[in-house]
Amino acid sequence: MAEQDARDPDHLTTTTEQGRFCVAHCTCGWRGPARRARSQARTDATRHESGCWRG
């Protein structure tokens, strides 16, 4: 049996490269700060998906 994705479909994040920076984006319109460290941009995205930054 296939595992189901438990993430909220309204809050799916990705990261994109912008020059020397990496930025996290969400399908809800949220955008994280530009980070030099990709790992920090991924952390921003994870925190957003888990609800830490939602209003």
TORKOL-4160 file (C-alpha; in steps of 0.2 Angstrom, whole numbers, padded with zeros to 4 digits, m for minus):
55
<pt num="1" X="0000" Y="0000" Z="0000"/>
<pt num="2" X="0007" Y="0017" Z="m0005"/>
<pt num="3" X="0010" Y="0030" Z="0009"/>
<pt num="4" X="m0001" Y="0045" Z="0008"/>
<pt num="5" X="0007" Y="0063" Z="0008"/>
<pt num="6" X="0002" Y="0070" Z="0025"/>
<pt num="7" X="0006" Y="0088" Z="0020"/>
<pt num="8" X="m0007" Y="0102" Z="0018"/>
<pt num="9" X="m0010" Y="0104" Z="0000"/>
<pt num="10" X="m0013" Y="0123" Z="0002"/>
<pt num="11" X="0005" Y="0124" Z="0009"/>
<pt num="12" X="0017" Y="0115" Z="m0002"/>
<pt num="13" X="0034" Y="0123" Z="m0002"/>
<pt num="14" X="0049" Y="0123" Z="m0014"/>
<pt num="15" X="0066" Y="0132" Z="m0015"/>
<pt num="16" X="0073" Y="0142" Z="m0030"/>
<pt num="17" X="0090" Y="0149" Z="m0033"/>
<pt num="18" X="0091" Y="0167" Z="m0036"/>
<pt num="19" X="0110" Y="0171" Z="m0040"/>
<pt num="20" X="0119" Y="0167" Z="m0024"/>
<pt num="21" X="0104" Y="0166" Z="m0014"/>
<pt num="22" X="0090" Y="0153" Z="m0011"/>
<pt num="23" X="0072" Y="0157" Z="m0007"/>
<pt num="24" X="0058" Y="0146" Z="m0001"/>
<pt num="25" X="0041" Y="0149" Z="m0009"/>
<pt num="26" X="0024" Y="0142" Z="m0004"/>
<pt num="27" X="0008" Y="0138" Z="m0015"/>
<pt num="28" X="m0001" Y="0150" Z="m0002"/>
<pt num="29" X="0009" Y="0165" Z="m0008"/>
<pt num="30" X="0021" Y="0165" Z="0006"/>
<pt num="31" X="0039" Y="0169" Z="0002"/>
<pt num="32" X="0054" Y="0167" Z="0014"/>
<pt num="33" X="0069" Y="0178" Z="0015"/>
<pt num="34" X="0084" Y="0176" Z="0003"/>
<pt num="35" X="0097" Y="0165" Z="0011"/>
<pt num="36" X="0114" Y="0161" Z="0006"/>
<pt num="37" X="0113" Y="0144" Z="0014"/>
<pt num="38" X="0101" Y="0132" Z="0005"/>
<pt num="39" X="0099" Y="0123" Z="0021"/>
<pt num="40" X="0092" Y="0138" Z="0030"/>
<pt num="41" X="0080" Y="0141" Z="0016"/>
<pt num="42" X="0074" Y="0123" Z="0018"/>
<pt num="43" X="0072" Y="0126" Z="0036"/>
<pt num="44" X="0061" Y="0141" Z="0033"/>
<pt num="45" X="0050" Y="0131" Z="0021"/>
<pt num="46" X="0049" Y="0117" Z="0034"/>
<pt num="47" X="0044" Y="0129" Z="0048"/>
<pt num="48" X="0031" Y="0137" Z="0036"/>
<pt num="49" X="0023" Y="0120" Z="0031"/>
<pt num="50" X="0022" Y="0115" Z="0050"/>
<pt num="51" X="0012" Y="0130" Z="0054"/>
<pt num="52" X="0025" Y="0140" Z="0063"/>
<pt num="53" X="0023" Y="0156" Z="0052"/>
<pt num="54" X="0005" Y="0155" Z="0047"/>
<pt num="55" X="m0006" Y="0170" Z="0052"/>
